[in-house]
Amino acid sequence: MGWYDYLLMVICVIIIILSLLQGGKSEGASGAITGGGMNIFVKTKERGSELVVTYLTLAFGVVFLFTCILITVMHQ
């Protein structure tokens, strides 16, 4: 395994942690089955730390994508 494989694993762990830090934005499976909470199009704004975690997750997702592309190109 090269250094880039370790880098990819670190990025994956960071994305998993950031995803777990995000709060639930829906009622879950029970709301889907019973039809509760039909406010799909209600605009809710994230503020403070929720917004930072969302942006960090997006940023690390983009870094993950480009790292995967870079590793693929390096192996060819």
All heavy atoms as a GROMACS GRO file, in nm:
protein
  576
    1MET      N    1   0.084  -0.118   0.000
    1MET     CA    2   0.000   0.000   0.000
    1MET      C    3   0.088   0.124   0.000
    1MET      O    4   0.183   0.134   0.077
    1MET     CB    5  -0.090   0.002   0.123
    1MET     CG    6  -0.206  -0.094   0.113
    1MET     SD    7  -0.321  -0.100   0.252
    1MET     CE    8  -0.339   0.064   0.303
    2GLY      N    9   0.049   0.218  -0.082
    2GLY     CA   10   0.125   0.342  -0.092
    2GLY      C   11   0.069   0.447   0.002
    2GLY      O   12  -0.032   0.427   0.072
    3TRP      N   13   0.136   0.561   0.005
    3TRP     CA   14   0.094   0.671   0.092
    3TRP      C   15  -0.044   0.721   0.056
    3TRP      O   16  -0.119   0.766   0.141
    3TRP     CB   17   0.195   0.784   0.088
    3TRP     CG   18   0.211   0.845  -0.048
    3TRP    CD1   19   0.298   0.807  -0.145
    3TRP    CD2   20   0.133   0.952  -0.102
    3TRP    NE1   21   0.280   0.884  -0.257
    3TRP    CE2   22   0.180   0.974  -0.233
    3TRP    CE3   23   0.030   1.031  -0.054
    3TRP    CZ2   24   0.127   1.072  -0.315
    3TRP    CZ3   25  -0.023   1.129  -0.137
    3TRP    CH2   26   0.025   1.149  -0.266
    4TYR      N   27  -0.079   0.714  -0.071
    4TYR     CA   28  -0.208   0.763  -0.114
    4TYR      C   29  -0.322   0.675  -0.066
    4TYR      O   30  -0.434   0.722  -0.048
    4TYR     CB   31  -0.211   0.780  -0.267
    4TYR     CG   32  -0.148   0.666  -0.342
    4TYR    CD1   33  -0.218   0.549  -0.368
    4TYR    CD2   34  -0.017   0.675  -0.387
    4TYR    CE1   35  -0.161   0.445  -0.435
    4TYR    CE2   36   0.042   0.571  -0.456
    4TYR     CZ   37  -0.031   0.455  -0.480
    4TYR     OH   38   0.026   0.351  -0.547
    5ASP      N   39  -0.294   0.546  -0.046
    5ASP     CA   40  -0.397   0.458   0.010
    5ASP      C   41  -0.427   0.494   0.155
    5ASP      O   42  -0.542   0.492   0.198
    5ASP     CB   43  -0.353   0.311   0.001
    5ASP     CG   44  -0.345   0.262  -0.143
    5ASP    OD1   45  -0.430   0.306  -0.223
    5ASP    OD2   46  -0.254   0.183  -0.173
    6TYR      N   47  -0.322   0.528   0.230
    6TYR     CA   48  -0.343   0.571   0.368
    6TYR      C   49  -0.417   0.705   0.373
    6TYR      O   50  -0.502   0.726   0.458
    6TYR     CB   51  -0.209   0.582   0.442
    6TYR     CG   52  -0.144   0.448   0.466
    6TYR    CD1   53  -0.027   0.412   0.400
    6TYR    CD2   54  -0.201   0.357   0.553
    6TYR    CE1   55   0.032   0.289   0.420
    6TYR    CE2   56  -0.143   0.233   0.575
    6TYR     CZ   57  -0.026   0.200   0.508
    6TYR     OH   58   0.030   0.078   0.530
    7LEU      N   59  -0.383   0.793   0.279
    7LEU     CA   60  -0.454   0.921   0.271
    7LEU      C   61  -0.602   0.899   0.244
    7LEU      O   62  -0.688   0.962   0.305
    7LEU     CB   63  -0.391   1.008   0.161
    7LEU     CG   64  -0.460   1.141   0.133
    7LEU    CD1   65  -0.444   1.235   0.252
    7LEU    CD2   66  -0.405   1.204   0.007
    8LEU      N   67  -0.633   0.807   0.154
    8LEU     CA   68  -0.772   0.776   0.122
    8LEU      C   69  -0.846   0.719   0.243
    8LEU      O   70  -0.962   0.755   0.268
    8LEU     CB   71  -0.779   0.680   0.005
    8LEU     CG   72  -0.916   0.655  -0.056
    8LEU    CD1   73  -0.972   0.784  -0.116
    8LEU    CD2   74  -0.909   0.548  -0.161
    9MET      N   75  -0.779   0.635   0.320
    9MET     CA   76  -0.843   0.579   0.439
    9MET      C   77  -0.871   0.687   0.544
    9MET      O   78  -0.976   0.686   0.607
    9MET     CB   79  -0.756   0.469   0.500
    9MET     CG   80  -0.764   0.339   0.423
    9MET     SD   81  -0.690   0.200   0.509
    9MET     CE   82  -0.517   0.236   0.491
   10VAL      N   83  -0.779   0.782   0.561
   10VAL     CA   84  -0.799   0.891   0.656
   10VAL      C   85  -0.918   0.977   0.612
   10VAL      O   86  -1.003   1.015   0.694
   10VAL     CB   87  -0.671   0.976   0.670
   10VAL    CG1   88  -0.697   1.104   0.744
   10VAL    CG2   89  -0.563   0.895   0.738
   11ILE      N   90  -0.925   1.006   0.482
   11ILE     CA   91  -1.037   1.086   0.431
   11ILE      C   92  -1.169   1.012   0.453
   11ILE      O   93  -1.269   1.074   0.491
   11ILE     CB   94  -1.015   1.120   0.282
   11ILE    CG1   95  -0.896   1.214   0.266
   11ILE    CG2   96  -1.140   1.182   0.221
   11ILE    CD1   97  -0.853   1.236   0.123
   12CYS      N   98  -1.170   0.882   0.431
   12CYS     CA   99  -1.291   0.803   0.453
   12CYS      C  100  -1.336   0.807   0.599
   12CYS      O  101  -1.456   0.823   0.627
   12CYS     CB  102  -1.269   0.658   0.410
   12CYS     SG  103  -1.254   0.635   0.234
   13VAL      N  104  -1.243   0.794   0.691
   13VAL     CA  105  -1.276   0.798   0.833
   13VAL      C  106  -1.331   0.936   0.870
   13VAL      O  107  -1.430   0.947   0.945
   13VAL     CB  108  -1.154   0.761   0.919
   13VAL    CG1  109  -1.178   0.790   1.065
   13VAL    CG2  110  -1.120   0.615   0.900
   14ILE      N  111  -1.272   1.042   0.816
   14ILE     CA  112  -1.321   1.178   0.844
   14ILE      C  113  -1.462   1.196   0.792
   14ILE      O  114  -1.548   1.254   0.860
   14ILE     CB  115  -1.223   1.282   0.785
   14ILE    CG1  116  -1.092   1.282   0.862
   14ILE    CG2  117  -1.286   1.421   0.788
   14ILE    CD1  118  -0.983   1.367   0.800
   15ILE      N  119  -1.490   1.146   0.672
   15ILE     CA  120  -1.625   1.157   0.616
   15ILE      C  121  -1.725   1.081   0.701
   15ILE      O  122  -1.837   1.129   0.726
   15ILE     CB  123  -1.628   1.109   0.470
   15ILE    CG1  124  -1.553   1.208   0.380
   15ILE    CG2  125  -1.771   1.093   0.420
   15ILE    CD1  126  -1.538   1.164   0.237
   16ILE      N  127  -1.688   0.963   0.748
   16ILE     CA  128  -1.778   0.884   0.833
   16ILE      C  129  -1.807   0.959   0.962
   16ILE      O  130  -1.923   0.968   1.006
   16ILE     CB  131  -1.719   0.745   0.860
   16ILE    CG1  132  -1.720   0.662   0.732
   16ILE    CG2  133  -1.794   0.674   0.972
   16ILE    CD1  134  -1.642   0.533   0.741
   17ILE      N  135  -1.705   1.014   1.025
   17ILE     CA  136  -1.724   1.087   1.151
   17ILE      C  137  -1.812   1.210   1.129
   17ILE      O  138  -1.904   1.238   1.207
   17ILE     CB  139  -1.588   1.125   1.212
   17ILE    CG1  140  -1.516   1.000   1.261
   17ILE    CG2  141  -1.605   1.225   1.326
   17ILE    CD1  142  -1.373   1.022   1.301
   18LEU      N  143  -1.786   1.285   1.021
   18LEU     CA  144  -1.867   1.404   0.994
   18LEU      C  145  -2.011   1.368   0.963
   18LEU      O  146  -2.104   1.440   1.001
   18LEU     CB  147  -1.806   1.483   0.878
   18LEU     CG  148  -1.677   1.558   0.908
   18LEU    CD1  149  -1.618   1.615   0.780
   18LEU    CD2  150  -1.703   1.668   1.010
   19SER      N  151  -2.033   1.256   0.896
   19SER     CA  152  -2.170   1.213   0.867
   19SER      C  153  -2.244   1.175   0.995
   19SER      O  154  -2.363   1.202   1.009
   19SER     CB  155  -2.168   1.093   0.772
   19SER     OG  156  -2.111   1.129   0.649
   20LEU      N  157  -2.172   1.112   1.088
   20LEU     CA  158  -2.235   1.076   1.214
   20LEU      C  159  -2.264   1.198   1.302
   20LEU      O  160  -2.355   1.194   1.385
   20LEU     CB  161  -2.147   0.977   1.290
   20LEU     CG  162  -2.138   0.838   1.228
   20LEU    CD1  163  -2.035   0.753   1.303
   20LEU    CD2  164  -2.273   0.769   1.226
   21LEU      N  165  -2.187   1.304   1.285
   21LEU     CA  166  -2.209   1.425   1.363
   21LEU      C  167  -2.331   1.504   1.316
   21LEU      O  168  -2.383   1.585   1.391
   21LEU     CB  169  -2.086   1.516   1.356
   21LEU     CG  170  -1.966   1.473   1.438
   21LEU    CD1  171  -1.848   1.566   1.411
   21LEU    CD2  172  -1.999   1.471   1.585
   22GLN      N  173  -2.372   1.481   1.194
   22GLN     CA  174  -2.487   1.556   1.142
   22GLN      C  175  -2.614   1.509   1.209
   22GLN      O  176  -2.635   1.390   1.230
   22GLN     CB  177  -2.499   1.538   0.991
   22GLN     CG  178  -2.391   1.608   0.917
   22GLN     CD  179  -2.411   1.601   0.767
   22GLN    OE1  180  -2.505   1.538   0.719
   22GLN    NE2  181  -2.324   1.664   0.693
   23GLY      N  182  -2.700   1.605   1.242
   23GLY     CA  183  -2.827   1.572   1.305
   23GLY      C  184  -2.925   1.514   1.206
   23GLY      O  185  -2.915   1.534   1.086
   24GLY      N  186  -3.020   1.440   1.258
   24GLY     CA  187  -3.123   1.383   1.173
   24GLY      C  188  -3.214   1.492   1.118
   24GLY      O  189  -3.259   1.579   1.191
   25LYS      N  190  -3.239   1.485   0.990
   25LYS     CA  191  -3.322   1.587   0.928
   25LYS      C  192  -3.464   1.536   0.900
   25LYS      O  193  -3.542   1.604   0.837
   25LYS     CB  194  -3.256   1.634   0.799
   25LYS     CG  195  -3.126   1.706   0.825
   25LYS     CD  196  -3.058   1.743   0.695
   25LYS     CE  197  -2.932   1.821   0.719
   25LYS     NZ  198  -2.829   1.749   0.790
   26SER      N  199  -3.494   1.416   0.945
   26SER     CA  200  -3.628   1.362   0.924
   26SER      C  201  -3.667   1.278   1.045
   26SER      O  202  -3.589   1.260   1.139
   26SER     CB  203  -3.631   1.276   0.797
   26SER     OG  204  -3.551   1.162   0.815
   27GLU      N  205  -3.786   1.224   1.040
   27GLU     CA  206  -3.835   1.144   1.152
   27GLU      C  207  -3.787   0.999   1.146
   27GLU      O  208  -3.813   0.923   1.236
   27GLU     CB  209  -3.988   1.146   1.152
   27GLU     CG  210  -4.046   1.281   1.186
   27GLU     CD  211  -4.197   1.277   1.189
   27GLU    OE1  212  -4.254   1.166   1.182
   27GLU    OE2  213  -4.257   1.384   1.198
   28GLY      N  214  -3.723   0.960   1.040
   28GLY     CA  215  -3.671   0.825   1.029
   28GLY      C  216  -3.770   0.733   0.962
   28GLY      O  217  -3.862   0.773   0.892
   29ALA      N  218  -3.751   0.603   0.983
   29ALA     CA  219  -3.831   0.501   0.915
   29ALA      C  220  -3.976   0.503   0.961
   29ALA      O  221  -4.067   0.480   0.882
   29ALA     CB  222  -3.769   0.364   0.938
   30SER      N  223  -4.001   0.532   1.088
   30SER     CA  224  -4.139   0.531   1.136
   30SER      C  225  -4.219   0.642   1.070
   30SER      O  226  -4.337   0.625   1.041
   30SER     CB  227  -4.142   0.546   1.288
   30SER     OG  228  -4.090   0.672   1.326
   31GLY      N  229  -4.158   0.756   1.046
   31GLY     CA  230  -4.227   0.864   0.978
   31GLY      C  231  -4.255   0.831   0.833
   31GLY      O  232  -4.356   0.873   0.776
   32ALA      N  233  -4.167   0.754   0.771
   32ALA     CA  234  -4.187   0.716   0.632
   32ALA      C  235  -4.300   0.615   0.618
   32ALA      O  236  -4.378   0.619   0.523
   32ALA     CB  237  -4.059   0.658   0.574
   33ILE      N  238  -4.311   0.524   0.714
   33ILE     CA  239  -4.415   0.421   0.707
   33ILE      C  240  -4.552   0.479   0.738
   33ILE      O  241  -4.649   0.452   0.669
   33ILE     CB  242  -4.382   0.304   0.804
   33ILE    CG1  243  -4.255   0.233   0.755
   33ILE    CG2  244  -4.498   0.207   0.816
   33ILE    CD1  245  -4.201   0.132   0.852
   34THR      N  246  -4.560   0.560   0.844
   34THR     CA  247  -4.690   0.613   0.885
   34THR      C  248  -4.731   0.736   0.806
   34THR      O  249  -4.846   0.779   0.814
   34THR     CB  250  -4.688   0.650   1.034
   34THR    OG1  251  -4.587   0.749   1.056
   34THR    CG2  252  -4.660   0.528   1.119
   35GLY      N  253  -4.638   0.794   0.731
   35GLY     CA  254  -4.673   0.913   0.653
   35GLY      C  255  -4.665   1.040   0.734
   35GLY      O  256  -4.707   1.146   0.688
   36GLY      N  257  -4.610   1.034   0.851
   36GLY     CA  258  -4.599   1.153   0.933
   36GLY      C  259  -4.490   1.246   0.885
   36GLY      O  260  -4.397   1.206   0.816
   37GLY      N  261  -4.503   1.370   0.920
   37GLY     CA  262  -4.401   1.467   0.885
   37GLY      C  263  -4.391   1.494   0.737
   37GLY      O  264  -4.284   1.486   0.679
   38MET      N  265  -4.500   1.524   0.674
   38MET     CA  266  -4.502   1.546   0.530
   38MET      C  267  -4.461   1.688   0.496
   38MET      O  268  -4.512   1.748   0.403
   38MET     CB  269  -4.641   1.514   0.473
   38MET     CG  270  -4.681   1.369   0.485
   38MET     SD  271  -4.567   1.255   0.409
   38MET     CE  272  -4.588   1.299   0.238
   39ASN      N  273  -4.367   1.742   0.568
   39ASN     CA  274  -4.318   1.876   0.539
   39ASN      C  275  -4.187   1.866   0.461
   39ASN      O  276  -4.084   1.915   0.500
   39ASN     CB  277  -4.298   1.957   0.667
   39ASN     CG  278  -4.215   1.883   0.769
   39ASN    OD1  279  -4.175   1.770   0.746
   39ASN    ND2  280  -4.187   1.947   0.881
   40ILE      N  281  -4.195   1.800   0.347
   40ILE     CA  282  -4.077   1.774   0.265
   40ILE      C  283  -4.018   1.903   0.211
   40ILE      O  284  -3.898   1.921   0.206
   40ILE     CB  285  -4.113   1.678   0.150
   40ILE    CG1  286  -4.156   1.544   0.205
   40ILE    CG2  287  -3.996   1.661   0.055
   40ILE    CD1  288  -4.213   1.451   0.103
   41PHE      N  289  -4.105   1.993   0.168
   41PHE     CA  290  -4.057   2.113   0.102
   41PHE      C  291  -4.047   2.234   0.195
   41PHE      O  292  -4.029   2.345   0.148
   41PHE     CB  293  -4.148   2.146  -0.016
   41PHE     CG  294  -4.151   2.035  -0.118
   41PHE    CD1  295  -4.262   1.955  -0.133
   41PHE    CD2  296  -4.040   2.010  -0.196
   41PHE    CE1  297  -4.264   1.853  -0.225
   41PHE    CE2  298  -4.041   1.909  -0.289
   41PHE     CZ  299  -4.153   1.829  -0.304
   42VAL      N  300  -4.055   2.211   0.324
   42VAL     CA  301  -4.041   2.320   0.419
   42VAL      C  302  -3.894   2.359   0.422
   42VAL      O  303  -3.805   2.276   0.431
   42VAL     CB  304  -4.088   2.278   0.559
   42VAL    CG1  305  -4.057   2.385   0.661
   42VAL    CG2  306  -4.237   2.250   0.556
   43LYS      N  307  -3.868   2.487   0.413
   43LYS     CA  308  -3.731   2.534   0.410
   43LYS      C  309  -3.680   2.551   0.553
   43LYS      O  310  -3.729   2.633   0.628
   43LYS     CB  311  -3.726   2.668   0.336
   43LYS     CG  312  -3.588   2.712   0.302
   43LYS     CD  313  -3.591   2.833   0.213
   43LYS     CE  314  -3.454   2.863   0.159
   43LYS     NZ  315  -3.455   2.977   0.070
   44THR      N  316  -3.583   2.469   0.589
   44THR     CA  317  -3.522   2.481   0.720
   44THR      C  318  -3.376   2.517   0.700
   44THR      O  319  -3.306   2.455   0.621
   44THR     CB  320  -3.531   2.349   0.798
   44THR    OG1  321  -3.469   2.246   0.721
   44THR    CG2  322  -3.674   2.312   0.828
   45LYS      N  323  -3.331   2.617   0.771
   45LYS     CA  324  -3.193   2.662   0.756
   45LYS      C  325  -3.107   2.603   0.865
   45LYS      O  326  -3.145   2.599   0.981
   45LYS     CB  327  -3.186   2.815   0.764
   45LYS     CG  328  -3.243   2.883   0.645
   45LYS     CD  329  -3.190   3.025   0.641
   45LYS     CE  330  -3.221   3.083   0.507
   45LYS     NZ  331  -3.105   3.134   0.442
   46GLU      N  332  -2.990   2.558   0.824
   46GLU     CA  333  -2.893   2.513   0.922
   46GLU      C  334  -2.815   2.634   0.970
   46GLU      O  335  -2.784   2.724   0.893
   46GLU     CB  336  -2.798   2.412   0.858
   46GLU     CG  337  -2.867   2.286   0.814
   46GLU     CD  338  -2.771   2.194   0.741
   46GLU    OE1  339  -2.673   2.243   0.686
   46GLU    OE2  340  -2.797   2.074   0.740
   47ARG      N  341  -2.783   2.633   1.096
   47ARG     CA  342  -2.710   2.746   1.153
   47ARG      C  343  -2.598   2.694   1.242
   47ARG      O  344  -2.605   2.584   1.295
   47ARG     CB  345  -2.803   2.834   1.235
   47ARG     CG  346  -2.905   2.905   1.152
   47ARG     CD  347  -2.984   3.004   1.238
   47ARG     NE  348  -3.072   3.083   1.155
   47ARG     CZ  349  -3.198   3.054   1.130
   47ARG    NH1  350  -3.250   2.945   1.182
   47ARG    NH2  351  -3.271   3.131   1.053
   48GLY      N  352  -2.497   2.775   1.257
   48GLY     CA  353  -2.390   2.746   1.351
   48GLY      C  354  -2.310   2.623   1.315
   48GLY      O  355  -2.263   2.607   1.203
   49SER      N  356  -2.294   2.535   1.413
   49SER     CA  357  -2.209   2.418   1.395
   49SER      C  358  -2.267   2.319   1.293
   49SER      O  359  -2.191   2.249   1.226
   49SER     CB  360  -2.187   2.347   1.529
   49SER     OG  361  -2.311   2.302   1.580
   50GLU      N  362  -2.400   2.312   1.281
   50GLU     CA  363  -2.460   2.224   1.181
   50GLU      C  364  -2.418   2.264   1.040
   50GLU      O  365  -2.389   2.179   0.957
   50GLU     CB  366  -2.612   2.227   1.190
   50GLU     CG  367  -2.670   2.155   1.308
   50GLU     CD  368  -2.822   2.157   1.307
   50GLU    OE1  369  -2.880   2.221   1.216
   50GLU    OE2  370  -2.881   2.095   1.395
   51LEU      N  371  -2.414   2.394   1.016
   51LEU     CA  372  -2.374   2.444   0.885
   51LEU      C  373  -2.227   2.414   0.858
   51LEU      O  374  -2.191   2.373   0.747
   51LEU     CB  375  -2.401   2.595   0.876
   51LEU     CG  376  -2.377   2.660   0.741
   51LEU    CD1  377  -2.472   2.604   0.637
   51LEU    CD2  378  -2.396   2.810   0.753
   52VAL      N  379  -2.143   2.430   0.959
   52VAL     CA  380  -2.000   2.401   0.943
   52VAL      C  381  -1.978   2.254   0.914
   52VAL      O  382  -1.901   2.218   0.824
   52VAL     CB  383  -1.922   2.444   1.069
   52VAL    CG1  384  -1.778   2.398   1.063
   52VAL    CG2  385  -1.929   2.595   1.087
   53VAL      N  386  -2.047   2.166   0.986
   53VAL     CA  387  -2.032   2.022   0.964
   53VAL      C  388  -2.082   1.984   0.824
   53VAL      O  389  -2.020   1.901   0.756
   53VAL     CB  390  -2.107   1.943   1.074
   53VAL    CG1  391  -2.112   1.795   1.042
   53VAL    CG2  392  -2.040   1.964   1.209
   54THR      N  393  -2.189   2.046   0.779
   54THR     CA  394  -2.241   2.018   0.645
   54THR      C  395  -2.140   2.059   0.538
   54THR      O  396  -2.114   1.984   0.443
   54THR     CB  397  -2.374   2.091   0.622
   54THR    OG1  398  -2.468   2.048   0.721
   54THR    CG2  399  -2.429   2.063   0.484
   55TYR      N  400  -2.082   2.178   0.552
   55TYR     CA  401  -1.983   2.224   0.454
   55TYR      C  402  -1.856   2.139   0.458
   55TYR      O  403  -1.796   2.111   0.354
   55TYR     CB  404  -1.948   2.370   0.477
   55TYR     CG  405  -2.053   2.466   0.426
   55TYR    CD1  406  -2.074   2.587   0.486
   55TYR    CD2  407  -2.132   2.434   0.316
   55TYR    CE1  408  -2.169   2.677   0.440
   55TYR    CE2  409  -2.228   2.521   0.268
   55TYR     CZ  410  -2.246   2.643   0.330
   55TYR     OH  411  -2.340   2.729   0.284
   56LEU      N  412  -1.814   2.099   0.578
   56LEU     CA  413  -1.696   2.013   0.588
   56LEU      C  414  -1.720   1.877   0.524
   56LEU      O  415  -1.631   1.822   0.458
   56LEU     CB  416  -1.656   1.995   0.735
   56LEU     CG  417  -1.581   2.110   0.800
   56LEU    CD1  418  -1.561   2.084   0.948
   56LEU    CD2  419  -1.448   2.133   0.732
   57THR      N  420  -1.840   1.822   0.542
   57THR     CA  421  -1.873   1.694   0.480
   57THR      C  422  -1.870   1.706   0.328
   57THR      O  423  -1.817   1.618   0.259
   57THR     CB  424  -2.012   1.646   0.527
   57THR    OG1  425  -2.015   1.643   0.669
   57THR    CG2  426  -2.042   1.507   0.474
   58LEU      N  427  -1.926   1.813   0.276
   58LEU     CA  428  -1.923   1.836   0.132
   58LEU      C  429  -1.780   1.852   0.082
   58LEU      O  430  -1.742   1.792  -0.020
   58LEU     CB  431  -2.006   1.960   0.098
   58LEU     CG  432  -2.006   2.001  -0.049
   58LEU    CD1  433  -2.076   1.896  -0.134
   58LEU    CD2  434  -2.073   2.136  -0.065
   59ALA      N  435  -1.700   1.929   0.152
   59ALA     CA  436  -1.561   1.952   0.111
   59ALA      C  437  -1.481   1.822   0.111
   59ALA      O  438  -1.408   1.793   0.015
   59ALA     CB  439  -1.496   2.055   0.202
   60PHE      N  440  -1.496   1.742   0.217
   60PHE     CA  441  -1.422   1.616   0.222
   60PHE      C  442  -1.475   1.516   0.120
   60PHE      O  443  -1.401   1.430   0.072
   60PHE     CB  444  -1.423   1.557   0.363
   60PHE     CG  445  -1.314   1.612   0.450
   60PHE    CD1  446  -1.341   1.710   0.544
   60PHE    CD2  447  -1.185   1.567   0.438
   60PHE    CE1  448  -1.242   1.762   0.624
   60PHE    CE2  449  -1.084   1.619   0.517
   60PHE     CZ  450  -1.112   1.716   0.610
   61GLY      N  451  -1.602   1.525   0.084
   61GLY     CA  452  -1.656   1.442  -0.023
   61GLY      C  453  -1.592   1.475  -0.156
   61GLY      O  454  -1.556   1.386  -0.234
   62VAL      N  455  -1.573   1.603  -0.183
   62VAL     CA  456  -1.506   1.646  -0.307
   62VAL      C  457  -1.359   1.603  -0.306
   62VAL      O  458  -1.307   1.554  -0.406
   62VAL     CB  459  -1.521   1.799  -0.325
   62VAL    CG1  460  -1.435   1.848  -0.440
   62VAL    CG2  461  -1.666   1.835  -0.348
   63VAL      N  462  -1.293   1.619  -0.191
   63VAL     CA  463  -1.153   1.575  -0.179
   63VAL      C  464  -1.143   1.424  -0.200
   63VAL      O  465  -1.052   1.374  -0.267
   63VAL     CB  466  -1.095   1.616  -0.041
   63VAL    CG1  467  -0.960   1.550  -0.016
   63VAL    CG2  468  -1.084   1.766  -0.031
   64PHE      N  469  -1.239   1.349  -0.147
   64PHE     CA  470  -1.243   1.203  -0.165
   64PHE      C  471  -1.256   1.169  -0.313
   64PHE      O  472  -1.185   1.080  -0.363
   64PHE     CB  473  -1.360   1.144  -0.085
   64PHE     CG  474  -1.381   0.997  -0.107
   64PHE    CD1  475  -1.299   0.905  -0.046
   64PHE    CD2  476  -1.482   0.953  -0.189
   64PHE    CE1  477  -1.318   0.769  -0.066
   64PHE    CE2  478  -1.503   0.818  -0.210
   64PHE     CZ  479  -1.420   0.726  -0.149
   65LEU      N  480  -1.344   1.237  -0.384
   65LEU     CA  481  -1.364   1.212  -0.526
   65LEU      C  482  -1.236   1.235  -0.605
   65LEU      O  483  -1.193   1.150  -0.684
   65LEU     CB  484  -1.476   1.301  -0.580
   65LEU     CG  485  -1.497   1.297  -0.731
   65LEU    CD1  486  -1.559   1.164  -0.772
   65LEU    CD2  487  -1.584   1.412  -0.776
   66PHE      N  488  -1.171   1.350  -0.582
   66PHE     CA  489  -1.049   1.381  -0.656
   66PHE      C  490  -0.933   1.290  -0.616
   66PHE      O  491  -0.849   1.258  -0.700
   66PHE     CB  492  -1.013   1.528  -0.642
   66PHE     CG  493  -1.102   1.618  -0.721
   66PHE    CD1  494  -1.177   1.716  -0.659
   66PHE    CD2  495  -1.115   1.602  -0.858
   66PHE    CE1  496  -1.260   1.799  -0.732
   66PHE    CE2  497  -1.198   1.684  -0.932
   66PHE     CZ  498  -1.271   1.783  -0.870
   67THR      N  499  -0.930   1.246  -0.491
   67THR     CA  500  -0.826   1.152  -0.448
   67THR      C  501  -0.845   1.018  -0.518
   67THR      O  502  -0.747   0.956  -0.562
   67THR     CB  503  -0.828   1.135  -0.296
   67THR    OG1  504  -0.817   1.262  -0.234
   67THR    CG2  505  -0.715   1.045  -0.249
   68CYS      N  506  -0.969   0.972  -0.530
   68CYS     CA  507  -0.995   0.846  -0.600
   68CYS      C  508  -0.955   0.857  -0.747
   68CYS      O  509  -0.896   0.764  -0.803
   68CYS     CB  510  -1.142   0.809  -0.589
   68CYS     SG  511  -1.192   0.756  -0.426
   69ILE      N  512  -0.987   0.969  -0.810
   69ILE     CA  513  -0.949   0.988  -0.950
   69ILE      C  514  -0.797   0.992  -0.963
   69ILE      O  515  -0.739   0.930  -1.054
   69ILE     CB  516  -1.013   1.117  -1.006
   69ILE    CG1  517  -1.165   1.099  -1.016
   69ILE    CG2  518  -0.954   1.154  -1.141
   69ILE    CD1  519  -1.240   1.225  -1.050
   70LEU      N  520  -0.729   1.060  -0.871
   70LEU     CA  521  -0.584   1.068  -0.874
   70LEU      C  522  -0.519   0.930  -0.857
   70LEU      O  523  -0.425   0.896  -0.928
   70LEU     CB  524  -0.535   1.164  -0.765
   70LEU     CG  525  -0.384   1.184  -0.755
   70LEU    CD1  526  -0.334   1.259  -0.878
   70LEU    CD2  527  -0.350   1.260  -0.629
   71ILE      N  528  -0.571   0.851  -0.764
   71ILE     CA  529  -0.518   0.717  -0.743
   71ILE      C  530  -0.539   0.631  -0.867
   71ILE      O  531  -0.450   0.555  -0.907
   71ILE     CB  532  -0.581   0.653  -0.618
   71ILE    CG1  533  -0.529   0.722  -0.493
   71ILE    CG2  534  -0.551   0.504  -0.611
   71ILE    CD1  535  -0.600   0.681  -0.366
   72THR      N  536  -0.654   0.642  -0.930
   72THR     CA  537  -0.683   0.566  -1.051
   72THR      C  538  -0.585   0.604  -1.163
   72THR      O  539  -0.534   0.516  -1.234
   72THR     CB  540  -0.828   0.589  -1.097
   72THR    OG1  541  -0.915   0.554  -0.989
   72THR    CG2  542  -0.860   0.506  -1.219
   73VAL      N  543  -0.560   0.732  -1.179
   73VAL     CA  544  -0.468   0.777  -1.284
   73VAL      C  545  -0.325   0.734  -1.254
   73VAL      O  546  -0.251   0.695  -1.345
   73VAL     CB  547  -0.479   0.931  -1.299
   73VAL    CG1  548  -0.368   0.984  -1.388
   73VAL    CG2  549  -0.615   0.970  -1.354
   74MET      N  550  -0.287   0.736  -1.126
   74MET     CA  551  -0.151   0.698  -1.090
   74MET      C  552  -0.125   0.549  -1.111
   74MET      O  553  -0.013   0.508  -1.138
   74MET     CB  554  -0.123   0.736  -0.944
   74MET     CG  555  -0.105   0.883  -0.923
   74MET     SD  556  -0.083   0.929  -0.751
   74MET     CE  557   0.064   0.841  -0.706
   75HIS      N  558  -0.228   0.466  -1.099
   75HIS     CA  559  -0.212   0.322  -1.115
   75HIS      C  560  -0.211   0.280  -1.262
   75HIS      O  561  -0.177   0.166  -1.292
   75HIS     CB  562  -0.321   0.245  -1.041
   75HIS     CG  563  -0.294   0.231  -0.895
   75HIS    ND1  564  -0.191   0.158  -0.846
   75HIS    CD2  565  -0.356   0.284  -0.787
   75HIS    CE1  566  -0.190   0.164  -0.714
   75HIS    NE2  567  -0.290   0.241  -0.676
   76GLN      N  568  -0.248   0.366  -1.351
   76GLN     CA  569  -0.250   0.329  -1.493
   76GLN      C  570  -0.120   0.358  -1.561
   76GLN      O  571  -0.040   0.434  -1.528
   76GLN     CB  572  -0.363   0.401  -1.565
   76GLN     CG  573  -0.496   0.351  -1.524
   76GLN     CD  574  -0.610   0.420  -1.598
   76GLN    OE1  575  -0.590   0.512  -1.674
   76GLN    NE2  576  -0.731   0.374  -1.575
   0.00000   0.00000   0.00000
